[in-house]
Amino acid sequence: MPSHLIARGYINANRLPRIKVKVIGGRASTSLEAIIDTGFDGDLCIPIGIAVQVGLELVGVTRIELADGTIKRELVFLGAVQLGKLRRDVEILLTEGKDALIGTNLLRNLILTIDFTKETVEIR
């Protein structure tokens, strides 16, 4: 298991853990802050406008269950994400919202520490 620091983030005023990531597509890359969402079991979910900007590759369709139990079909795109020096190819879902989400699959084999008292987030 990794013990060296990969990335550091913070807890915002709404008590949401946020961390900076770089999203890499076929045309470009962009940096953004994402919320770490332990209820999301995928890799990454980003706003539609960012997906268009970086040029993600459509690779399929999947069914997802939302927190309220609703089942939806979603398009799945392929891209890459960089957390600190760690780069991974990932499946990316799109959202009409403004926030990007990091899911638990992206964090596999890593250690996530969220310290609400110090308002810090670390990925090792």
N, C-alpha and C positions, 0 to 999 in steps of 0.2 A: 504494500500500500504506500502511496506517495506520502512523504512527510514534509517535503519542501513546499513553500508557499507558491501557488500558481497565480492566484488573483485575490484582490482585496476589494471589498465593497463597504456599504454602509446601510443603516436602517434610516429610512426617511421619516418625515413628520407624521405620516400615516401608519407607521410601524411596519412598513414593507421592506424586506431585504432586497437591495438593488446592487447590481454589479455591472461594470462596463464590459461589453463584448464587441468583437468585430465580426460582422456578417459578410461573407465572401460569396459572390455569385460569379456567373460567367462573364459579365461585363465590367463589374466594379466591386468595390468593397466599401463598407461604411461602419463607423463606430456608433454605438448607442448604449444606453443604459437599459438593462432588463430586470424585471422582477423575478426573483427565484420563487417558483410556485411548486411546492411539494405535492400539491394535488393534481398536477399535470404530469402524466407519465411518459410524455414524448420527449423530444430533444429541444425544439425551439419553436416559438410561435411569434411572428412579427407582423407589424402593420402592412397592409397591401402595398402602400406606396413605396415602402423600402424594398419589397420583393421586386417590384417593377424596376426600380432604380438600379439594383445590383444585377438583375438578369438571372433569376433562379430558373432551374430546369424542372419542368413538370414531369413527375415520374409515376403518378398514380392517384388513386382515390382510397380513402380509408373511412371507417365508421368510428366516430368518437362519442363518448357519453359525457354530457355536460354535468356540472354540479347538481342541477335540478333533476337529473335523470333523463333528460331529453337526448335522443340519439340523432346525430347529424352525420351526413356524408360530407367529407372535406377533401379538397385537393391537397396532394402531398408534393412538395418540391424538394429538390436536392440542392444542397449548397454546403458551405463550410462555415465553421465558427471558430473564432480564436479567443481563448480566455488566457490572458497573460501570454506565456510562450507556448501553451498547449493549443494545438489545432486539431479539430476533428471534422470529418465529413458527417453531415447530419441530415435528417429529414426535417423539413420545415413546414409548419402549417401557417396559414394566414389569418389575420384578424382584422375586423373593421375598426377595432379600438385603437387607441394611441400608444398602448403599452406593449412592449415585447415581453415574452415570458420564457424563462429557462425551466425546462422540465427535468424530472428525475433521471430520465435515460441519459441525458447529456452529462449528468454528474456521476454516472456509474464508475466504480473503481476509484472514486475520489472521496475526500473527507470534507464535508460541509460543516462549518461552525458558524452559528448565528448567536451572537452575544447581545441580547437586548439591553443589558445594563450598560455596556460600553458603546452600544449602537454600531457594532462592527460585524462584518461578514468576511469569512476567509474560506478559500477553497484550496485544499492541499492534495 
